[in-house]
Amino acid sequence: MSAVPEVPATPLPPGPIGGPAAWKGPEIDRNRTWLRSFTPDELEEIDVAVREHFAAGREMGDISPTSFRLPTLAKTLSTVLEQVLHGCGFVLLRGFPVGRYSTAEAAVAYLGIGAHLGSFRSQNAKGHLLGHVRDLGLDIRKPTTRYYQTNRELEYHTDSCDIVGLLCLKTARSGGESRLVSSVTLHDEMLRRRPDLWRLLFNPMPTDRRGEVPPGMLPWFELPVFNWHKGELSTIYAGQYIRSAQQNFPQARRLTAAEHAALDMLDALSNDPELNLTMEFRPGDMQFVHNHQMLHSRTDFEDWPEPEKRRHLLRLWLAPAGARELPPAYAQRYGTIEPGNRGGIITRHTTLTFVLEPQ
């Protein structure tokens, strides 16, 4: 195995980054600039667009900003996108009356709103462009099981796209709160407290693909957690999959004890209530999160015994045309680094599709 360089080969920031993305949980929870409610006129626009979609006999794959017209709301969504990409890094839109709609109608509404933010990306090897976050009773010990398919608490992580969106259809009996933390804040805190460990997070680290392997690629990819490129910090992190790569792939580079300590510190800071933010999901809530400057997680939950009442969220992975530039190394995970056409999971057998039930 090759040795880990004492000085990372990747560029390092000149110091703390700060800025609007470097928030701390208690403070941003008080100002709530990230929370916005739909107006009656905006809800009417969505309803008209949904009805036009079905009246025209369109498929979900036909949804675009042109086909799903939102004359007033589109301007608001442009502001939302700016806040997600260049502001605090996330927005929660509240008040969509999900109870009035069937699952298919709610999905069309959500896809229509998402189309105004970016292009849809595949969320798994099956090619699902509309994802479902629901406990399917799967065993996380199996190498292809993803945590969102269980009721287990999710560790803080990023998804493999620019923006991840969630629409809450139904909540659990208890638990399942959303948790967010600024990766810019984590970077600055690690630099301040332990610069020796901070430097190690700029080392490429093998990360398990969980069986979703693109053609010609290894069953893991190797990227640093922290990536400094053209004056911006982009973070890509799935600690549990970095650790499972160490367990499952003997041929992958072995992490040093110090690198494991750096990951442990990143996890500890992420779980610090002085840094993170916990928010409840209500039915109809739409959350959009910028993966490059945010980590997200979820508390574990107890679900309802009745299948029709169980926790169910729809998920989008989005690639905005105006997204930031990413380092070339991201192509091994994102397929390409071209804004608007990157991210998602594509394997040899992937067929892009929309599904209305969890699979």
C-alpha positions as CSV (number, residue, x, y, z in Angstrom):
1,M,0.0,0.0,0.0
2,S,1.2,3.5,-0.7
3,A,2.1,5.7,2.3
4,V,0.0,8.6,3.3
5,P,1.9,11.8,2.5
6,E,2.8,13.9,5.5
7,V,1.7,17.0,3.7
8,P,-1.5,16.6,1.7
9,A,-1.1,16.8,-2.1
10,T,-4.4,18.6,-2.4
11,P,-4.5,22.4,-1.9
12,L,-5.2,23.8,1.6
13,P,-7.3,26.9,2.5
14,P,-5.2,29.8,3.8
15,G,-7.1,29.8,7.1
16,P,-10.7,29.8,8.5
17,I,-13.4,30.2,5.8
18,G,-16.3,31.8,7.7
19,G,-19.1,33.5,5.7
20,P,-22.8,32.9,5.6
21,A,-22.4,29.1,5.4
22,A,-20.4,29.0,8.6
23,W,-23.4,29.0,11.0
24,K,-23.9,27.4,14.4
25,G,-27.2,25.6,15.3
26,P,-28.6,27.7,18.2
27,E,-28.0,31.0,16.4
28,I,-29.6,29.9,13.1
29,D,-32.4,28.3,14.9
30,R,-33.3,31.7,16.4
31,N,-33.2,33.7,13.2
32,R,-35.0,31.1,11.1
33,T,-34.1,32.8,7.8
34,W,-34.1,29.3,6.3
35,L,-37.9,28.8,6.9
36,R,-40.4,30.0,4.4
37,S,-44.1,29.3,4.0
38,F,-45.9,29.0,0.7
39,T,-48.4,31.8,0.0
40,P,-52.0,31.0,-1.1
41,D,-51.2,32.3,-4.6
42,E,-48.1,30.0,-4.9
43,L,-50.1,27.0,-3.8
44,E,-52.7,27.8,-6.4
45,E,-50.0,28.0,-9.1
46,I,-48.7,24.5,-8.0
47,D,-52.3,23.1,-8.1
48,V,-52.9,24.5,-11.6
49,A,-49.6,23.1,-12.9
50,V,-50.4,19.7,-11.4
51,R,-53.8,19.6,-13.0
52,E,-52.4,20.7,-16.4
53,H,-49.7,18.0,-16.2
54,F,-52.3,15.2,-15.8
55,A,-54.8,16.8,-18.3
56,A,-52.1,16.8,-20.9
57,G,-51.3,13.1,-20.3
58,R,-47.7,13.9,-19.6
59,E,-45.3,11.5,-17.9
60,M,-43.0,12.4,-15.0
61,G,-40.1,12.4,-17.3
62,D,-41.8,15.2,-19.3
63,I,-41.6,17.6,-16.3
64,S,-39.4,20.6,-16.9
65,P,-39.5,24.3,-15.9
66,T,-41.3,24.9,-19.3
67,S,-43.9,22.2,-18.9
68,F,-44.5,22.9,-15.2
69,R,-45.2,26.6,-15.2
70,L,-44.9,28.5,-12.0
71,P,-45.0,32.2,-13.1
72,T,-44.7,33.7,-9.6
73,L,-43.3,30.9,-7.6
74,A,-40.4,30.4,-10.1
75,K,-39.0,33.8,-9.0
76,T,-39.1,32.8,-5.4
77,L,-37.5,29.5,-6.2
78,S,-34.6,31.4,-7.8
79,T,-34.1,33.2,-4.5
80,V,-34.3,29.8,-2.7
81,L,-31.6,28.4,-5.0
82,E,-29.4,31.3,-4.3
83,Q,-29.7,30.8,-0.5
84,V,-29.0,27.1,-0.8
85,L,-25.9,27.5,-3.1
86,H,-24.5,30.8,-1.7
87,G,-26.1,31.5,1.6
88,C,-26.7,29.4,4.7
89,G,-26.9,26.2,2.6
90,F,-30.5,25.0,3.2
91,V,-34.1,26.0,3.0
92,L,-37.3,24.5,4.4
93,L,-40.5,25.3,2.5
94,R,-43.6,24.8,4.6
95,G,-47.3,24.6,4.0
96,F,-47.7,22.4,0.9
97,P,-51.1,20.7,1.5
98,V,-49.9,17.2,0.9
99,G,-53.1,15.7,2.4
100,R,-55.1,17.0,-0.6
101,Y,-53.2,15.0,-3.1
102,S,-52.6,11.4,-4.1
103,T,-49.0,10.2,-3.9
104,A,-48.7,10.6,-7.7
105,E,-50.0,14.1,-7.6
106,A,-47.7,15.1,-4.7
107,A,-44.8,13.6,-6.6
108,V,-45.6,15.6,-9.7
109,A,-45.8,18.8,-7.6
110,Y,-42.5,18.1,-6.0
111,L,-40.8,17.1,-9.3
112,G,-42.2,20.3,-10.8
113,I,-40.7,22.5,-8.0
114,G,-37.4,20.5,-8.2
115,A,-37.2,21.0,-11.9
116,H,-36.9,24.8,-11.3
117,L,-33.9,24.2,-9.1
118,G,-31.9,21.6,-11.2
119,S,-31.9,18.5,-13.3
120,F,-32.9,15.1,-11.7
121,R,-30.1,12.7,-10.9
122,S,-30.2,8.9,-10.3
123,Q,-30.2,8.1,-6.6
124,N,-29.3,4.4,-6.8
125,A,-28.2,1.6,-9.1
126,K,-31.8,1.1,-10.2
127,G,-31.9,4.6,-11.6
128,H,-34.6,6.0,-9.4
129,L,-34.9,9.8,-10.1
130,L,-37.7,10.0,-7.5
131,G,-36.4,8.4,-4.3
132,H,-38.4,7.1,-1.3
133,V,-37.1,7.3,2.2
134,R,-38.9,4.6,4.1
135,D,-38.1,1.7,6.4
136,L,-38.1,-1.4,4.3
137,G,-37.0,-3.6,7.1
138,L,-33.6,-4.3,5.4
139,D,-30.5,-5.5,7.2
140,I,-27.9,-2.8,7.3
141,R,-25.2,-5.5,7.7
142,K,-25.7,-6.5,4.1
143,P,-23.2,-4.7,1.9
144,T,-25.8,-3.3,-0.5
145,T,-28.3,-2.0,2.1
146,R,-28.4,1.8,2.4
147,Y,-29.3,3.4,5.8
148,Y,-32.3,5.3,4.4
149,Q,-34.0,2.0,3.8
150,T,-34.0,1.3,7.6
151,N,-35.3,3.1,10.7
152,R,-31.8,3.4,12.0
153,E,-30.3,6.7,13.0
154,L,-28.2,8.2,10.1
155,E,-24.7,9.4,10.8
156,Y,-23.9,12.9,9.4
157,H,-23.1,12.5,5.7
158,T,-23.4,14.0,2.3
159,D,-25.2,12.6,-0.8
160,S,-23.6,12.3,-4.2
161,C,-25.2,15.3,-5.8
162,D,-25.2,19.1,-5.5
163,I,-28.6,19.4,-3.8
164,V,-30.7,16.8,-1.9
165,G,-34.4,17.5,-1.4
166,L,-37.0,15.9,0.8
167,L,-40.8,16.1,0.8
168,C,-42.4,14.8,3.9
169,L,-45.6,12.8,3.0
170,K,-46.1,11.1,6.4
171,T,-44.2,11.3,9.7
172,A,-43.2,8.5,12.1
173,R,-45.0,7.7,15.4
174,S,-41.9,9.2,17.1
175,G,-38.4,10.3,16.1
176,G,-37.1,10.8,12.6
177,E,-36.1,14.5,13.0
178,S,-33.8,16.0,10.5
179,R,-30.4,17.1,11.6
180,L,-28.1,19.5,9.8
181,V,-24.6,20.9,10.4
182,S,-22.4,23.3,8.5
183,S,-19.3,21.5,7.1
184,V,-17.7,25.0,6.8
185,T,-18.2,25.4,10.5
186,L,-16.8,21.9,11.1
187,H,-13.7,22.8,9.0
188,D,-13.1,26.0,10.9
189,E,-13.5,24.3,14.3
190,M,-11.2,21.5,13.4
191,L,-8.6,24.0,12.1
192,R,-8.9,26.0,15.4
193,R,-8.8,23.0,17.8
194,R,-6.7,20.3,16.1
195,P,-4.9,21.6,13.0
196,D,-2.9,18.3,12.9
197,L,-6.1,16.3,12.4
198,W,-7.6,19.0,10.2
199,R,-4.8,18.5,7.7
200,L,-5.5,14.8,7.4
201,L,-9.0,15.3,6.1
202,F,-7.5,16.6,2.9
203,N,-6.0,13.1,2.3
204,P,-8.0,11.0,-0.2
205,M,-9.9,8.3,1.7
206,P,-11.4,5.1,0.3
207,T,-15.2,5.1,0.5
208,D,-17.5,2.1,0.0
209,R,-19.8,2.4,-3.0
210,R,-22.1,-0.2,-1.3
211,G,-22.2,-2.4,-4.5
212,E,-23.2,0.5,-6.8
213,V,-20.2,0.4,-9.0
214,P,-20.0,2.4,-12.3
215,P,-18.4,0.7,-15.3
216,G,-14.6,0.6,-15.1
217,M,-14.5,1.8,-11.5
218,L,-13.4,0.1,-8.3
219,P,-16.0,-0.8,-5.6
220,W,-14.8,2.2,-3.7
221,F,-13.9,5.8,-4.6
222,E,-11.1,7.9,-3.0
223,L,-11.7,11.5,-2.3
224,P,-10.6,13.8,0.6
225,V,-13.4,14.8,3.0
226,F,-12.3,18.5,2.6
227,N,-11.6,19.8,-0.9
228,W,-10.4,23.3,-1.5
229,H,-10.9,24.4,-5.1
230,K,-10.9,27.9,-6.6
231,G,-11.6,29.6,-3.2
232,E,-14.4,27.3,-2.1
233,L,-14.5,24.4,0.4
234,S,-16.5,21.4,-0.8
235,T,-17.1,18.5,1.6
236,I,-17.9,14.9,0.7
237,Y,-18.4,12.6,3.6
238,A,-19.9,9.3,4.6
239,G,-18.0,8.1,7.7
240,Q,-19.8,4.8,7.9
241,Y,-18.8,4.0,4.3
242,I,-15.2,5.1,4.8
243,R,-15.1,2.6,7.7
244,S,-16.9,-0.2,5.8
245,A,-14.4,0.2,3.0
246,Q,-11.6,-0.6,5.5
247,Q,-13.6,-3.7,6.5
248,N,-14.7,-4.9,3.1
249,F,-11.8,-4.2,0.8
250,P,-8.3,-5.3,2.0
251,Q,-6.8,-3.9,-1.1
252,A,-8.0,-0.4,-0.4
253,R,-5.5,1.9,1.3
254,R,-5.4,1.5,5.1
255,L,-6.1,4.6,7.1
256,T,-3.7,5.5,9.8
257,A,-4.6,5.8,13.5
258,A,-4.4,9.6,13.1
259,E,-6.8,9.6,10.2
260,H,-9.3,7.5,12.2
261,A,-8.9,10.1,15.0
262,A,-9.7,12.9,12.5
263,L,-12.9,11.1,11.4
264,D,-13.9,10.5,15.0
265,M,-13.4,14.2,15.8
266,L,-15.4,15.2,12.8
267,D,-18.3,13.0,13.9
268,A,-18.0,14.3,17.5
269,L,-18.2,17.9,16.3
270,S,-21.1,17.1,14.0
271,N,-23.1,15.8,17.0
272,D,-22.3,18.8,19.2
273,P,-25.6,20.6,19.9
274,E,-23.7,23.9,20.0
275,L,-23.0,23.4,16.3
276,N,-25.8,21.4,14.7
277,L,-29.5,22.1,14.1
278,T,-32.4,19.7,14.6
279,M,-35.7,20.4,12.9
280,E,-39.0,18.5,12.8
281,F,-40.6,17.4,9.6
282,R,-44.3,18.1,9.1
283,P,-46.4,16.6,6.3
284,G,-45.9,18.9,3.3
285,D,-42.5,20.2,4.4
286,M,-39.9,20.5,1.5
287,Q,-36.3,20.7,2.5
288,F,-33.4,21.5,0.1
289,V,-29.8,21.1,1.3
290,H,-26.5,21.9,-0.4
291,N,-24.3,18.9,0.0
292,H,-21.0,20.7,-0.6
293,Q,-21.3,22.9,2.5
294,M,-23.7,20.8,4.7
295,L,-23.8,17.4,6.4
296,H,-27.2,16.0,7.2
297,S,-28.5,13.1,9.3
298,R,-31.7,11.8,10.9
299,T,-32.5,10.5,14.3
300,D,-33.8,6.9,14.6
301,F,-37.6,6.5,14.7
302,E,-40.4,4.3,15.8
303,D,-42.9,3.8,13.1
304,W,-46.7,3.2,13.1
305,P,-47.8,-0.4,12.9
306,E,-50.3,0.4,10.2
307,P,-48.6,0.3,6.7
308,E,-50.6,3.2,5.4
309,K,-49.5,5.5,8.2
310,R,-45.8,4.8,8.1
311,R,-43.1,7.5,7.7
312,H,-42.6,8.3,4.0
313,L,-40.5,11.0,2.4
314,L,-39.9,11.6,-1.3
315,R,-36.3,12.5,-2.2
316,L,-34.7,14.4,-5.1
317,W,-31.1,14.6,-6.1
318,L,-30.6,17.8,-8.1
319,A,-27.9,19.3,-10.3
320,P,-28.3,23.1,-10.8
321,A,-26.8,24.6,-13.9
322,G,-25.3,27.4,-11.9
323,A,-23.6,25.2,-9.3
324,R,-20.0,25.8,-8.2
325,E,-17.0,24.3,-9.9
326,L,-15.7,21.1,-8.3
327,P,-12.2,19.5,-8.3
328,P,-11.5,17.1,-11.2
329,A,-11.2,14.2,-8.7
330,Y,-15.0,14.4,-8.1
331,A,-15.5,12.8,-11.5
332,Q,-14.8,9.4,-10.0
333,R,-18.0,9.8,-7.9
334,Y,-20.0,12.3,-9.9
335,G,-19.3,10.8,-13.3
336,T,-18.6,14.3,-14.6
337,I,-18.0,17.7,-13.0
338,E,-20.0,19.6,-15.5
339,P,-22.5,21.8,-13.6
340,G,-26.1,20.8,-14.3
341,N,-25.1,17.4,-15.6
342,R,-23.3,15.8,-12.7
343,G,-23.8,13.6,-9.7
344,G,-26.0,10.6,-9.1
345,I,-25.3,6.8,-9.4
346,I,-25.0,5.1,-12.7
347,T,-23.9,1.5,-13.1
348,R,-23.8,-0.8,-16.1
349,H,-27.4,-2.0,-15.6
350,T,-29.0,1.4,-14.5
351,T,-32.1,2.4,-16.3
352,L,-33.4,5.9,-15.4
353,T,-37.0,5.7,-14.0
354,F,-39.6,7.3,-11.7
355,V,-41.3,5.0,-9.2
356,L,-44.2,5.8,-6.9
357,E,-43.5,3.0,-4.3
358,P,-40.4,2.3,-2.3
359,Q,-38.2,-0.5,-3.9
